[in-house]
Amino acid sequence: MAIENFIAYNPTRLHFGKGVTETLGETVRQYGKRVLLVYGKGSVKKYGYYDKVLEQLVRAGLSVREYHDIKPNPVVDDVRKAAALGKVNNIDVIVALGGGSVIDSAKIIGISIANDIDPWRFMTWQEQPQKSVPVITVLTLAATGTEMNAAAVLQNPETDQKVGFVHPVMYPKDSFLDPSFTVTVPKDYTAYGIVDLIAHAFEAFFGGGEPSVVDKITLAIVKDAMEWGPQLLNDLQNVELRANIMLDATLALNGLTSYGKTGGDWGVHALGHELSLLYDMPHGATLSIVYPAWLRLQAERIPKRIQKLGEGLFGTPDIEKTIQLLEDFFAALGSPVHIGETEIDTSKKEEILNQMNKNQVSGMVHSLNNDDRKRLVESMM
């Protein structure tokens, strides 16, 4: 199996387990006294996580400013507003309390403040950051793995784009993962998080290079999520089950699954982003729709790779059976596997295809053309 040359780097300090936020205040204080606390639309207040975090920051003698309008599919305008608030208040450190949308936003806020550059210039790769305001995360949704990587995704309604940006200065300095902070995540978003982490592992698995041990690790992460995920959906208050899924999500996208590879494919994520952009669909729900369709498209192109996936997850080299079993698993979680199962009318097929072709969505390893995208949209319906 080919192992590609690679560099491993991850400077994020991970604090994992129940009660770890008890040291949050003293950790944040190491980076400065003026804090920008970033969070979403209110659930962190409803369930008491905001109070716990604020108590830690105040007890540490820190000055706190807040930005609390981050949307589930984060938009660049909120990042601009939060960065402006941070600049005015000479912020030393950012604390992101929430899931992937909040943490992704905080990363771009950090580089926008530190480099005094509009965030969208980073997202469109017109600028490279030289530094960042330190970012500390407190995770409330296990899904994206953003708590331990240097990537962020934002959308811009004005340009009709949803894109990602990656840079080493965007690694969080410290990330606090207390599984008890996720027990209030509802069943549907818990399911979407499980789909998301599995999709991250797949994006790495179908990337360039086939390091044997890393393939085994990647499939082990997926199998673990497939074991504990259904149990969690039947016992949402179970902190141990939450912890298992939380760790799976972090390991799926903290760099581990990319060792010995040239990178992941990310074509499925690119396709899913267009559905989120058009219809504000939950990210994980888009992935459970797109992945089976993408695998069917690739069945004759990368059969050995899909067979290895099937053997590792389901004990079968049969490609169609593998795809069907994966689709059945997503459906059993309660995540949609066809657009017709969502609120999106199937008459939107042409609109979806036009959007995907407009932004020329593709993979980094397995490229897609207009005909491929047409076949994918037909399969997703």
C-alpha positions in Angstrom: 0.0 0.0 0.0 1.4 3.4 -1.0 2.2 5.7 1.9 2.6 9.3 0.7 5.1 11.7 2.2 3.5 13.8 4.9 4.1 16.2 7.7 2.1 15.8 11.0 1.3 18.9 13.0 -1.4 19.6 15.5 -0.7 22.1 18.3 -4.2 22.1 19.9 -4.2 21.1 23.5 -7.3 19.0 24.1 -9.1 18.9 27.5 -11.4 15.9 27.3 -13.9 14.6 29.9 -16.6 15.5 32.3 -15.8 18.7 34.4 -12.8 19.8 32.3 -14.2 23.3 31.9 -13.4 23.9 35.6 -10.0 25.0 34.4 -11.2 27.1 31.5 -10.8 30.5 33.2 -7.1 30.0 34.2 -6.4 28.6 30.7 -7.9 31.6 28.9 -6.1 34.0 31.3 -2.7 32.7 29.9 -3.6 34.4 26.6 -4.8 37.8 27.9 -7.4 39.6 29.9 -9.8 41.0 27.2 -12.1 38.2 25.9 -14.5 38.0 23.1 -17.1 35.3 23.9 -18.7 34.1 20.7 -21.8 31.8 20.6 -25.0 31.2 18.7 -28.7 31.8 19.0 -29.5 31.0 22.6 -29.4 27.3 23.3 -26.2 27.7 25.3 -28.0 30.1 27.6 -31.1 27.9 27.8 -29.2 24.8 29.0 -26.8 26.6 31.3 -23.5 26.2 29.4 -23.2 30.0 29.0 -23.5 30.5 32.7 -20.8 28.0 33.5 -18.4 29.5 31.0 -19.1 33.1 32.0 -18.6 32.2 35.6 -15.2 30.7 34.8 -14.1 33.8 32.9 -15.3 36.3 35.5 -13.8 34.3 38.3 -10.4 34.5 36.5 -10.7 38.3 36.5 -11.2 38.6 32.7 -13.1 41.4 30.8 -15.7 39.9 28.6 -17.4 41.2 25.4 -20.0 39.0 23.6 -21.1 38.3 20.1 -24.1 35.9 20.0 -25.7 35.9 16.5 -23.8 33.0 14.8 -26.1 31.0 12.6 -26.2 27.2 12.2 -24.9 27.7 8.6 -22.5 30.6 9.5 -22.4 33.7 7.2 -19.5 36.0 6.6 -21.5 39.1 7.7 -21.6 37.9 11.3 -17.9 37.3 11.2 -17.4 40.8 10.0 -19.5 42.2 12.8 -17.8 40.1 15.5 -14.4 41.1 14.2 -15.3 44.8 14.3 -16.4 44.3 17.9 -13.2 42.6 18.7 -11.1 45.3 17.2 -12.9 48.1 19.0 -12.4 46.4 22.3 -8.7 45.4 21.7 -9.5 41.7 22.3 -6.7 39.5 23.4 -8.4 36.1 23.1 -11.6 34.6 21.7 -13.7 31.9 23.5 -16.0 30.0 21.1 -18.9 28.3 22.9 -20.9 26.1 20.6 -20.6 23.7 17.7 -18.9 23.8 14.4 -20.5 26.9 13.1 -19.5 29.0 16.1 -15.9 27.6 16.2 -15.4 28.0 12.5 -16.6 31.6 12.7 -14.3 32.2 15.7 -11.3 31.0 13.7 -12.0 33.5 10.9 -12.8 36.3 13.4 -9.4 35.6 14.9 -7.4 36.0 11.7 -9.5 39.0 10.6 -8.8 40.9 13.7 -5.1 40.0 13.9 -4.4 40.8 10.2 -7.0 43.6 9.8 -8.3 42.0 6.6 -11.8 41.4 5.5 -12.7 37.7 6.2 -14.0 36.9 2.7 -10.6 37.7 1.3 -9.3 34.7 3.3 -12.2 32.5 2.4 -11.6 33.1 -1.3 -7.8 32.5 -0.9 -6.9 36.1 -1.9 -5.0 36.6 1.3 -3.0 34.4 3.7 -3.0 35.3 7.4 0.3 35.9 9.2 -1.2 35.4 12.7 -4.4 35.0 14.7 -5.9 36.1 17.9 -5.8 33.0 20.1 -9.0 30.9 20.0 -10.2 28.7 22.8 -13.2 26.4 22.1 -15.8 24.9 24.4 -17.6 22.3 22.3 -21.4 21.7 22.6 -22.0 19.5 19.5 -19.9 16.5 18.4 -19.8 16.6 14.6 -17.3 18.6 12.6 -14.0 18.1 14.4 -13.2 21.8 14.0 -12.2 21.9 17.7 -8.9 20.2 16.8 -8.1 21.3 13.3 -7.2 24.5 11.3 -10.2 24.6 8.9 -13.3 26.7 8.7 -16.3 27.0 6.4 -18.4 30.1 5.8 -21.1 31.1 3.3 -21.7 34.4 1.6 -25.2 34.9 0.4 -24.1 37.9 -1.7 -21.8 35.8 -3.8 -23.8 32.6 -3.5 -20.9 30.6 -2.2 -20.1 28.3 0.7 -16.4 27.6 0.9 -13.7 26.4 3.3 -10.3 27.9 4.3 -7.4 26.1 6.0 -4.3 27.7 7.6 -2.0 26.5 10.4 -2.5 29.8 12.4 -6.2 28.8 12.8 -5.6 25.8 15.1 -7.4 26.5 18.4 -4.9 26.9 21.3 -7.0 24.8 23.7 -10.2 23.0 23.2 -12.5 21.8 26.1 -14.6 18.8 25.3 -17.0 17.9 28.1 -19.5 15.3 26.9 -22.1 16.5 29.4 -22.2 19.8 27.4 -23.8 17.7 24.5 -26.6 15.8 26.3 -29.1 18.5 25.3 -28.5 18.2 21.5 -31.8 16.9 20.1 -32.1 13.6 18.3 -32.0 14.9 14.8 -28.9 17.0 15.2 -27.2 14.2 17.1 -27.8 12.0 14.1 -26.5 14.6 11.7 -23.4 14.9 13.8 -22.8 11.1 13.5 -23.3 11.3 9.8 -20.8 14.3 9.6 -18.0 12.5 11.4 -18.5 9.4 9.3 -18.4 11.6 6.2 -15.1 13.2 7.4 -13.5 9.7 7.8 -14.7 8.8 4.3 -13.3 12.0 2.7 -9.9 11.0 4.1 -10.4 7.3 3.1 -11.1 8.3 -0.5 -8.2 10.8 -0.6 -4.8 10.2 -2.3 -2.7 7.4 -0.9 -3.5 4.1 0.8 -1.5 3.7 4.0 -2.6 0.4 5.5 -2.5 1.3 9.2 -4.3 4.6 8.6 -7.0 2.9 6.6 -7.5 0.6 9.5 -7.7 3.5 12.0 -10.1 5.4 9.7 -12.4 2.4 9.4 -12.2 1.7 13.1 -13.4 5.3 13.8 -16.4 4.7 11.5 -17.2 1.3 13.0 -17.1 2.8 16.5 -19.5 5.5 15.5 -21.8 2.9 13.9 -21.7 0.9 17.1 -22.4 3.7 19.6 -24.4 6.1 17.4 -27.7 4.1 17.3 -27.4 3.4 21.1 -27.0 7.1 21.8 -30.1 8.0 19.7 -32.1 5.8 22.1 -30.4 7.2 25.2 -29.6 10.9 24.5 -28.8 11.7 28.2 -26.1 9.0 28.4 -22.8 10.9 29.0 -20.6 7.8 28.3 -22.2 7.3 24.9 -21.9 11.1 24.2 -18.2 10.8 25.1 -17.6 8.0 22.6 -19.2 9.9 19.7 -17.4 13.1 20.8 -14.0 11.4 20.6 -14.9 9.8 17.3 -15.8 13.1 15.8 -12.5 14.7 16.9 -10.3 11.8 15.7 -12.1 11.8 12.3 -10.7 15.2 11.4 -7.7 16.1 13.6 -5.2 15.0 11.0 -4.8 11.4 12.1 -6.8 10.0 9.2 -4.7 11.9 6.7 -1.3 10.6 7.7 0.4 9.1 4.7 -2.0 10.6 2.3 -1.9 13.5 -0.1 -5.2 14.8 1.3 -8.9 14.0 1.4 -11.3 14.2 -1.5 -14.0 16.6 -0.1 -16.2 16.4 -3.2 -19.2 15.2 -1.2 -18.8 18.1 1.2 -18.6 20.5 -1.7 -21.8 19.1 -3.1 -23.5 19.1 0.3 -22.5 22.8 0.8 -24.5 23.8 -2.2 -27.7 22.2 -0.7 -27.0 24.1 2.6 -26.5 27.3 0.7 -29.7 27.0 -1.3 -32.0 25.6 1.3 -30.3 26.2 4.7 -30.2 22.4 5.2 -28.4 21.0 8.2 -24.9 20.1 7.1 -25.1 16.4 8.2 -28.4 15.9 6.4 -26.8 17.0 3.1 -24.0 14.4 3.5 -26.3 11.4 4.1 -28.0 12.4 0.8 -24.9 12.9 -1.2 -22.6 10.1 0.0 -24.6 7.1 -1.3 -25.1 8.9 -4.6 -21.4 9.7 -4.9 -20.4 6.1 -4.1 -22.7 4.8 -6.9 -21.1 7.3 -9.3 -17.7 6.0 -8.3 -18.5 2.3 -8.3 -16.9 1.6 -11.7 -14.1 4.1 -11.2 -12.6 3.1 -7.8 -14.1 -0.4 -7.2 -11.2 -1.7 -5.2 -11.4 1.2 -2.8 -15.1 0.8 -2.3 -14.7 -3.0 -1.8 -12.2 -2.3 0.9 -14.7 0.0 2.6 -17.3 -2.7 2.4 -15.0 -5.4 3.7 -13.9 -3.2 6.6 -17.4 -2.0 7.6 -19.8 -4.7 6.6 -17.7 -7.8 5.9 -18.6 -7.8 2.2 -16.8 -6.9 -1.0 -20.1 -6.4 -2.9 -20.1 -2.8 -3.9 -23.9 -2.3 -4.3 -24.6 -4.1 -1.0 -22.0 -1.9 0.7 -23.7 1.3 -0.6 -27.1 0.0 0.3 -26.1 -1.0 3.8 -24.5 2.5 4.3 -27.7 4.1 3.0 -29.8 1.9 5.4 -27.6 3.0 8.3 -28.1 6.7 7.6 -31.8 6.1 7.2 -31.9 4.2 10.5 -30.3 7.2 12.2 -33.2 9.3 10.9 -31.0 11.3 8.5 -32.4 11.7 5.0 -30.9 9.7 2.1 -32.9 11.4 -0.7 -33.9 14.9 -1.4 -37.5 13.8 -1.6 -37.4 13.0 2.1 -36.8 16.7 3.0 -38.8 19.8 2.6 -37.1 20.5 -0.7 -39.5 19.8 -3.6 -38.0 17.4 -6.2 -39.0 20.0 -8.9 -35.9 21.9 -7.7 -33.7 19.4 -9.5 -32.7 21.9 -12.2 -32.0 24.6 -9.7 -29.7 22.3 -7.7 -27.8 21.2 -10.8 -27.4 24.8 -12.0 -26.1 25.8 -8.6 -23.5 23.0 -8.5 -22.4 23.7 -12.1 -22.2 27.4 -11.4 -19.7 26.8 -8.6 -18.1 23.9 -10.4 -18.1 21.7 -7.3 -15.7 18.8 -7.5 -13.4 16.7 -5.5 -9.7 17.2 -4.8 -8.8 13.7 -5.9 -11.8 12.4 -7.8 -12.8 15.3 -10.1 -16.4 15.9 -11.2 -17.7 17.3 -14.5 -21.1 18.6 -15.5 -22.3 15.1 -16.6 -21.2 13.7 -13.2 -23.1 16.3 -11.3 -26.2 15.6 -13.4 -26.0 11.9 -12.6 -25.4 12.7 -8.9 -28.5 15.0 -8.7 -30.6 12.4 -10.4 -29.4 9.8 -7.9 -30.0 12.1 -4.9 -33.6 12.6 -5.8 
